[in-house]
Amino acid sequence: MKEKLYTIPVNDAFAKDCECPLCAMYKELENDAIEYTMGPSYMEDDIREETDKIGFCKKHVPLLYKNQNRLGLALMLKTHMDKTVADIENLANGYKVKNSLLKKTVTDNPVGEYITALNKSCFVCDRVNNTFERYVHTIIYLYKTDNSFKETFKNCKGFCTEHFENMYTMALTELSGAVRDEFINDIKNLYVNNMKRVIEDLDWFINKFDYRYANEPWKNSKDALIRTIQKTNSTEVD
């Protein structure tokens, strides 16, 4: 099974002391995708054809810029801009475009459709998400087949809202019967109980800004805001 290929990164993520193992997996994939995009691959014809067509999202362009391969990014953005401008010009003039994001137009506004699709596309996102989905499958596979992982899973610190939904939705299609009921019950309890834990820490963090609590200990609240952002927005704050 393909899931077996991904057992190591999944086990590694759940072994970490973090608020969402799936966020940890996603971050690792994202770092790898940035390195891949800015490595020698950007000179390969098939990769360049794809980046020319779909470009990069608002989140990942700054990360690509931070990679320091400014020439590589400039070359990719130059040819991406060339294609984007040519496509929009042709669409605005009533012509069809080749190798476009639009398979076919469904309204009388092909320019608007094209730009909307372009704004939702990203080479890095696609590369990350294709593997991340396999990771979620692997979590369910290990839960069913590996008692050691299952125990680690049940003792993690829960999940962010987005990744809780990923597992919940996939469980409905991938599992059935008692196993599905058990898995959904486990992720529900992990999500709710750990959200309440972080809420309690955040509440105390807020209290510490009140002079009446100035001399009270911080308890576990010093990083509560950072952990809250991860729980609610699936985002790590550096």
Residue frames as qw, qx, qy, qz and C-alpha x, y, z in Angstrom:
[[0.000, 0.886, 0.463, 0.000, 0.00, 0.00, 0.00],
 [0.335, 0.675, -0.040, 0.656, 1.12, 3.55, -0.73],
 [0.484, -0.829, 0.001, -0.282, 0.47, 4.49, 2.90],
 [0.891, -0.324, -0.004, 0.317, 3.44, 2.39, 4.00],
 [0.584, 0.444, 0.002, 0.679, 5.75, 4.81, 2.18],
 [0.054, -0.687, 0.054, -0.722, 4.75, 7.59, 4.54],
 [0.740, -0.548, -0.388, 0.030, 4.77, 5.86, 7.91],
 [0.623, -0.092, -0.257, 0.733, 8.12, 7.38, 8.97],
 [0.056, 0.308, -0.007, 0.950, 7.16, 11.08, 8.55],
 [0.564, -0.545, -0.332, -0.524, 3.77, 10.43, 10.16],
 [0.790, -0.402, -0.388, 0.253, 5.28, 8.64, 13.15],
 [0.477, 0.069, -0.188, 0.856, 7.91, 11.37, 13.49],
 [0.162, -0.466, -0.133, -0.859, 5.26, 14.10, 13.53],
 [0.696, -0.554, -0.305, -0.340, 3.15, 12.38, 16.19],
 [0.766, -0.219, -0.365, 0.481, 6.26, 11.87, 18.32],
 [0.244, 0.358, -0.119, 0.893, 6.76, 15.64, 18.50],
 [0.165, -0.546, -0.604, 0.557, 5.51, 17.73, 21.40],
 [0.008, -0.023, -0.278, -0.960, 3.31, 20.06, 19.36],
 [0.429, 0.259, 0.412, -0.761, -0.26, 21.34, 19.22],
 [0.803, 0.442, 0.131, -0.378, -0.99, 19.71, 15.85],
 [0.621, -0.242, 0.653, 0.360, 1.07, 16.87, 14.33],
 [0.586, 0.591, 0.501, 0.237, -0.54, 17.52, 10.96],
 [0.096, 0.991, -0.071, -0.056, 0.69, 21.12, 11.03],
 [0.460, -0.632, 0.562, 0.272, 4.18, 19.74, 11.69],
 [0.659, 0.165, 0.665, 0.310, 3.88, 17.42, 8.70],
 [0.411, 0.850, 0.314, 0.103, 2.56, 20.19, 6.48],
 [0.125, -0.942, 0.253, 0.180, 5.40, 22.53, 7.48],
 [0.563, -0.370, 0.655, 0.343, 8.00, 19.90, 6.63],
 [0.588, 0.459, 0.606, 0.277, 6.41, 19.29, 3.25],
 [0.199, 0.969, 0.144, -0.025, 6.24, 23.02, 2.62],
 [0.307, -0.788, 0.440, 0.300, 9.93, 23.49, 3.39],
 [0.597, -0.060, 0.715, 0.360, 10.79, 20.61, 1.06],
 [0.481, 0.699, 0.505, 0.156, 8.59, 22.05, -1.69],
 [0.029, 0.980, -0.099, -0.173, 10.25, 25.47, -1.42],
 [0.419, -0.567, 0.618, 0.347, 13.69, 23.87, -1.66],
 [0.598, 0.247, 0.711, 0.276, 12.58, 21.76, -4.63],
 [0.364, 0.868, 0.337, 0.009, 11.05, 24.73, -6.46],
 [0.012, 0.964, -0.244, -0.107, 14.14, 26.89, -6.01],
 [0.636, -0.377, 0.604, 0.299, 16.58, 24.09, -6.75],
 [0.133, -0.257, 0.703, 0.649, 17.75, 22.89, -10.19],
 [0.314, 0.441, 0.841, 0.020, 14.21, 21.74, -11.02],
 [0.238, 0.774, 0.249, -0.531, 13.10, 25.24, -12.02],
 [0.101, 0.567, -0.547, -0.607, 15.20, 24.90, -15.20],
 [0.287, 0.110, 0.936, 0.171, 13.43, 21.69, -16.26],
 [0.169, -0.114, -0.497, -0.844, 11.01, 22.23, -19.13],
 [0.401, -0.468, -0.750, -0.240, 8.04, 20.42, -17.59],
 [0.364, -0.532, -0.506, 0.574, 8.40, 22.19, -14.24],
 [0.100, -0.232, 0.081, 0.964, 8.81, 25.57, -15.90],
 [0.220, -0.287, -0.648, -0.670, 5.76, 24.98, -18.08],
 [0.418, -0.580, -0.697, 0.052, 3.73, 24.33, -14.94],
 [0.319, -0.514, -0.301, 0.737, 5.03, 27.34, -12.98],
 [0.025, 0.010, 0.350, 0.936, 4.47, 29.54, -16.04],
 [0.313, -0.420, -0.685, -0.507, 0.85, 28.42, -16.11],
 [0.532, -0.650, -0.540, -0.058, -0.16, 28.46, -12.44],
 [0.065, 0.710, -0.267, 0.648, 2.41, 30.65, -10.64],
 [0.411, -0.086, -0.726, 0.544, 2.52, 30.94, -6.86],
 [0.331, -0.784, -0.507, -0.136, 0.15, 32.06, -4.12],
 [0.095, -0.874, 0.135, -0.456, 0.52, 35.08, -1.83],
 [0.772, -0.601, 0.203, -0.041, 1.74, 32.91, 1.02],
 [0.907, -0.080, 0.247, 0.332, 4.49, 31.11, -0.86],
 [0.503, 0.761, -0.018, 0.409, 6.02, 33.90, -2.97],
 [0.220, -0.875, 0.338, -0.268, 7.62, 35.50, 0.14],
 [0.829, -0.379, 0.410, 0.044, 8.95, 32.10, 1.21],
 [0.825, 0.406, 0.185, 0.346, 10.45, 31.56, -2.24],
 [0.212, 0.894, -0.145, 0.368, 12.03, 35.02, -2.02],
 [0.529, -0.745, 0.378, -0.149, 13.58, 34.18, 1.36],
 [0.971, 0.020, 0.174, 0.163, 15.24, 31.14, -0.21],
 [0.308, -0.726, 0.344, 0.510, 17.90, 33.53, -1.59],
 [0.473, 0.114, 0.678, 0.551, 17.86, 32.15, -5.15],
 [0.219, 0.660, 0.176, -0.697, 16.74, 35.53, -6.45],
 [0.163, 0.375, -0.629, -0.661, 17.80, 34.82, -10.05],
 [0.010, -0.164, -0.975, -0.150, 15.81, 31.57, -10.14],
 [0.135, 0.614, 0.649, -0.428, 12.71, 33.28, -8.79],
 [0.164, 0.611, -0.140, -0.761, 13.13, 36.20, -11.20],
 [0.102, 0.185, -0.811, -0.545, 13.34, 33.82, -14.16],
 [0.016, 0.366, 0.930, -0.029, 10.23, 31.91, -13.10],
 [0.124, 0.684, 0.451, -0.560, 8.20, 35.04, -12.43],
 [0.092, 0.475, -0.392, -0.782, 9.35, 36.61, -15.72],
 [0.153, -0.003, -0.859, -0.489, 8.10, 33.72, -17.87],
 [0.003, -0.501, -0.827, 0.256, 4.98, 33.38, -15.70],
 [0.122, 0.644, 0.178, -0.734, 4.21, 37.06, -16.27],
 [0.103, 0.278, -0.632, -0.716, 4.83, 36.66, -20.01],
 [0.110, -0.249, -0.932, -0.240, 2.25, 33.88, -20.19],
 [0.001, -0.585, -0.657, 0.475, -0.27, 35.61, -17.90],
 [0.131, 0.568, -0.050, -0.811, -0.23, 38.86, -19.87],
 [0.158, 0.159, -0.748, -0.625, -0.43, 37.03, -23.21],
 [0.074, -0.352, -0.933, -0.002, -3.33, 34.87, -22.00],
 [0.055, 0.637, 0.495, -0.588, -5.30, 37.80, -20.60],
 [0.131, 0.464, -0.306, -0.821, -4.72, 39.85, -23.75],
 [0.154, -0.009, -0.865, -0.478, -5.96, 37.01, -25.94],
 [0.061, -0.478, -0.855, 0.195, -8.98, 36.32, -23.75],
 [0.063, 0.613, 0.262, -0.743, -9.88, 40.01, -23.65],
 [0.222, 0.410, -0.459, -0.756, -9.73, 40.08, -27.45],
 [0.824, 0.187, 0.105, -0.525, -12.00, 37.05, -27.74],
 [0.595, 0.439, -0.667, -0.089, -9.34, 34.45, -28.55],
 [0.939, -0.329, -0.093, -0.039, -8.72, 31.08, -26.95],
 [0.046, -0.789, 0.601, -0.121, -5.45, 30.36, -25.15],
 [0.818, 0.159, -0.552, 0.024, -3.32, 27.21, -25.10],
 [0.594, -0.039, -0.633, 0.495, -2.21, 25.39, -21.94],
 [0.215, -0.514, 0.098, -0.824, -4.48, 27.58, -19.85],
 [0.141, -0.017, 0.790, -0.596, -5.92, 27.18, -16.38],
 [0.611, 0.275, 0.236, -0.704, -9.32, 27.38, -18.05],
 [0.376, 0.077, 0.895, 0.229, -10.45, 24.14, -19.64],
 [0.047, 0.530, 0.620, 0.577, -13.55, 25.92, -20.88],
 [0.086, -0.087, 0.241, -0.963, -15.35, 29.11, -19.95],
 [0.078, -0.479, -0.872, 0.067, -18.77, 28.93, -18.33],
 [0.035, 0.812, 0.356, -0.461, -19.62, 32.65, -18.38],
 [0.501, 0.789, 0.167, 0.313, -19.21, 35.59, -20.72],
 [0.176, -0.934, 0.296, -0.100, -16.30, 36.80, -18.56],
 [0.937, 0.129, -0.207, 0.252, -13.33, 34.58, -19.48],
 [0.301, 0.602, -0.385, 0.631, -10.87, 37.20, -18.24],
 [0.508, -0.554, 0.315, -0.579, -12.48, 37.20, -14.80],
 [0.984, -0.128, -0.006, -0.125, -12.61, 33.40, -14.73],
 [0.762, 0.398, -0.317, 0.400, -8.96, 33.19, -15.73],
 [0.076, 0.596, -0.434, 0.671, -7.78, 35.61, -13.04],
 [0.737, -0.438, 0.206, -0.473, -9.95, 33.97, -10.38],
 [0.992, 0.025, -0.099, 0.069, -8.45, 30.57, -11.24],
 [0.559, 0.527, -0.358, 0.531, -4.95, 32.08, -11.30],
 [0.234, -0.627, 0.373, -0.643, -5.39, 33.59, -7.84],
 [0.860, -0.318, 0.226, -0.329, -6.35, 30.15, -6.49],
 [0.943, 0.253, -0.161, 0.145, -3.43, 28.30, -8.08],
 [0.223, -0.838, 0.495, -0.060, 0.08, 27.69, -6.74],
 [0.697, 0.386, -0.603, 0.029, 2.83, 25.30, -7.75],
 [0.081, 0.334, -0.777, 0.527, 4.06, 24.96, -4.16],
 [0.619, -0.076, 0.395, -0.675, 0.56, 24.37, -2.74],
 [0.875, 0.232, -0.245, -0.348, -0.11, 21.65, -5.32],
 [0.548, 0.378, -0.713, 0.219, 3.15, 19.88, -4.54],
 [0.142, -0.250, 0.709, -0.644, 2.50, 20.02, -0.78],
 [0.682, 0.006, 0.258, -0.685, -1.17, 19.06, -0.90],
 [0.791, 0.253, -0.485, -0.274, -0.67, 16.03, -3.13],
 [0.475, 0.192, -0.787, 0.345, 1.60, 14.43, -0.54],
 [0.236, -0.191, 0.534, -0.789, -0.23, 15.78, 2.51],
 [0.789, -0.024, -0.092, -0.607, -3.39, 13.95, 1.48],
 [0.773, 0.146, -0.615, 0.042, -1.39, 10.71, 1.48],
 [0.144, 0.259, -0.684, 0.667, -0.19, 11.54, 4.98],
 [0.563, -0.132, 0.284, -0.765, -3.78, 11.79, 6.20],
 [0.877, 0.093, -0.362, -0.301, -4.53, 8.43, 4.58],
 [0.559, 0.269, -0.702, 0.350, -1.48, 7.04, 6.37],
 [0.238, -0.283, 0.543, -0.754, -2.70, 8.28, 9.75],
 [0.809, -0.033, 0.085, -0.581, -5.90, 6.31, 9.28],
 [0.817, 0.265, -0.511, -0.029, -3.97, 3.29, 7.98],
 [0.314, 0.314, -0.721, 0.533, -1.65, 3.27, 11.01],
 [0.485, -0.235, 0.380, -0.752, -4.55, 3.81, 13.40],
 [0.899, 0.046, -0.097, -0.424, -6.13, 0.62, 12.03],
 [0.902, 0.247, -0.345, 0.086, -2.99, -1.51, 11.83],
 [0.512, 0.318, -0.510, 0.614, -0.42, -0.33, 14.38],
 [0.559, -0.699, -0.445, 0.031, -1.33, -0.46, 18.07],
 [0.556, -0.305, -0.140, 0.760, 1.82, 1.41, 19.07],
 [0.100, 0.230, 0.255, 0.934, 0.93, 4.31, 16.77],
 [0.378, -0.623, -0.551, -0.406, -2.65, 4.20, 17.96],
 [0.586, -0.604, -0.383, 0.381, -1.50, 4.71, 21.54],
 [0.376, -0.157, 0.053, 0.912, 0.76, 7.61, 20.52],
 [0.067, -0.429, -0.496, -0.752, -2.09, 9.07, 18.50],
 [0.459, -0.692, -0.534, -0.160, -4.44, 9.00, 21.47],
 [0.571, -0.612, -0.220, 0.501, -1.90, 10.83, 23.63],
 [0.391, 0.299, 0.179, 0.852, -1.11, 13.70, 21.27],
 [0.053, -0.359, -0.349, 0.864, -2.10, 17.30, 22.02],
 [0.425, 0.678, 0.495, -0.337, -4.93, 17.35, 19.53],
 [0.473, 0.310, 0.526, 0.635, -5.22, 19.19, 16.24],
 [0.091, 0.220, -0.040, -0.970, -5.92, 22.55, 14.69],
 [0.583, 0.405, 0.408, -0.574, -9.44, 23.07, 13.37],
 [0.547, 0.568, -0.400, -0.467, -8.50, 22.71, 9.70],
 [0.292, 0.350, -0.888, -0.060, -6.67, 19.42, 10.15],
 [0.379, 0.099, 0.791, -0.469, -9.30, 18.03, 12.50],
 [0.662, 0.481, 0.124, -0.562, -11.75, 18.54, 9.63],
 [0.416, 0.520, -0.687, -0.292, -9.36, 16.81, 7.19],
 [0.029, 0.156, -0.974, 0.161, -9.29, 13.67, 9.31],
 [0.461, 0.260, 0.605, -0.595, -12.97, 13.79, 10.21],
 [0.637, 0.518, -0.115, -0.559, -14.04, 14.05, 6.55],
 [0.400, 0.435, -0.785, -0.187, -11.63, 11.38, 5.34],
 [0.195, -0.087, 0.914, -0.346, -12.71, 9.00, 8.11],
 [0.623, 0.326, 0.356, -0.615, -16.30, 9.17, 6.88],
 [0.728, 0.526, -0.271, -0.347, -15.23, 7.81, 3.49],
 [0.385, 0.506, -0.768, 0.077, -12.26, 5.60, 4.43],
 [0.031, -0.112, 0.898, -0.425, -13.62, 3.85, 7.54],
 [0.607, -0.282, -0.432, -0.605, -16.80, 2.05, 8.49],
 [0.767, -0.352, -0.536, -0.034, -18.49, 0.40, 11.42],
 [0.678, -0.686, -0.170, 0.203, -16.91, 0.26, 14.86],
 [0.649, -0.069, 0.074, 0.754, -13.48, 1.42, 13.66],
 [0.121, 0.557, 0.251, 0.782, -14.96, 4.57, 12.16],
 [0.485, -0.789, -0.280, -0.252, -16.94, 5.27, 15.32],
 [0.752, -0.491, -0.093, 0.430, -13.85, 4.79, 17.49],
 [0.525, 0.148, 0.147, 0.825, -11.61, 6.96, 15.29],
 [0.056, -0.669, -0.274, -0.689, -14.13, 9.81, 15.08],
 [0.611, -0.752, -0.238, -0.057, -14.73, 9.65, 18.82],
 [0.739, -0.302, -0.032, 0.601, -10.99, 9.76, 19.48],
 [0.368, 0.273, 0.169, 0.872, -10.29, 12.73, 17.21],
 [0.264, -0.760, -0.325, -0.496, -13.34, 14.55, 18.54],
 [0.684, -0.691, -0.177, 0.153, -12.18, 14.14, 22.14],
 [0.666, -0.120, 0.063, 0.733, -8.60, 15.04, 21.28],
 [0.186, 0.504, 0.264, 0.801, -9.73, 18.15, 19.44],
 [0.385, -0.777, -0.281, -0.411, -12.27, 19.39, 21.99],
 [0.744, -0.597, -0.167, 0.249, -10.29, 18.59, 25.15],
 [0.627, -0.106, 0.077, 0.768, -7.09, 20.14, 23.87],
 [0.070, 0.614, 0.271, 0.738, -8.87, 23.19, 22.51],
 [0.524, -0.794, -0.238, -0.196, -10.32, 23.70, 25.99],
 [0.763, -0.374, -0.071, 0.523, -6.83, 23.30, 27.46],
 [0.429, 0.203, 0.163, 0.865, -5.45, 26.03, 25.21],
 [0.194, -0.737, -0.330, -0.557, -8.49, 28.24, 25.85],
 [0.664, -0.703, -0.216, 0.133, -7.81, 27.95, 29.58],
 [0.653, -0.193, 0.056, 0.730, -4.17, 28.91, 29.03],
 [0.206, 0.461, 0.297, 0.811, -5.22, 31.82, 26.82],
 [0.395, -0.803, -0.349, -0.278, -7.69, 33.00, 29.43],
 [0.678, -0.608, -0.091, 0.403, -4.91, 33.09, 32.03],
 [0.519, 0.135, 0.214, 0.816, -2.63, 34.87, 29.53],
 [0.055, -0.694, -0.326, -0.639, -5.31, 37.57, 29.23],
 [0.585, -0.765, -0.270, 0.014, -5.66, 37.79, 33.01],
 [0.711, -0.257, -0.048, 0.653, -1.95, 38.46, 33.36],
 [0.246, 0.405, 0.186, 0.861, -2.50, 41.85, 31.69],
 [0.437, -0.774, -0.279, -0.363, -4.81, 42.80, 34.56],
 [0.062, 0.633, -0.521, 0.570, -2.96, 44.47, 37.45],
 [0.749, -0.415, 0.259, -0.447, -4.83, 42.26, 39.90],
 [0.995, 0.017, 0.075, 0.055, -2.94, 39.23, 38.55],
 [0.333, 0.844, -0.395, 0.141, 0.45, 40.91, 38.15],
 [0.214, -0.601, 0.729, -0.248, 2.05, 38.92, 40.96],
 [0.901, 0.019, 0.354, -0.249, 0.46, 35.60, 40.00],
 [0.451, -0.288, 0.736, 0.415, 2.54, 32.94, 38.18],
 [0.393, 0.382, -0.446, -0.708, 2.21, 32.63, 34.41],
 [0.807, 0.061, 0.545, -0.221, 1.48, 28.89, 34.69],
 [0.591, 0.097, 0.670, 0.439, 1.41, 27.47, 31.15],
 [0.337, 0.835, 0.410, -0.148, 0.22, 30.68, 29.51],
 [0.231, -0.653, 0.288, 0.661, 3.37, 32.47, 28.31],
 [0.037, -0.188, 0.719, 0.668, 3.11, 30.99, 24.82],
 [0.388, 0.432, 0.758, -0.298, -0.68, 30.60, 24.87],
 [0.412, 0.721, 0.018, -0.557, -1.27, 33.16, 22.13],
 [0.149, 0.500, -0.751, -0.404, 1.21, 31.43, 19.81],
 [0.158, 0.057, 0.986, -0.010, -0.43, 28.06, 20.43],
 [0.408, 0.566, 0.517, -0.496, -3.87, 29.57, 19.94],
 [0.356, 0.650, -0.324, -0.588, -2.90, 30.91, 16.52],
 [0.085, 0.255, -0.926, -0.264, -1.81, 27.44, 15.48],
 [0.251, 0.283, 0.889, -0.259, -5.00, 25.86, 16.78],
 [0.380, 0.674, 0.397, -0.494, -7.27, 28.37, 15.06],
 [0.432, 0.804, -0.174, -0.369, -5.34, 29.23, 11.91],
 [0.955, 0.125, 0.167, 0.210, -2.99, 26.26, 11.31],
 [0.417, 0.800, -0.183, 0.390, -0.12, 28.75, 11.35],
 [0.755, -0.343, -0.228, 0.510, 3.13, 28.65, 13.28],
 [0.004, 0.989, -0.049, 0.142, 4.41, 31.98, 14.59],
 [0.748, 0.246, -0.312, 0.532, 8.19, 32.27, 14.54]]
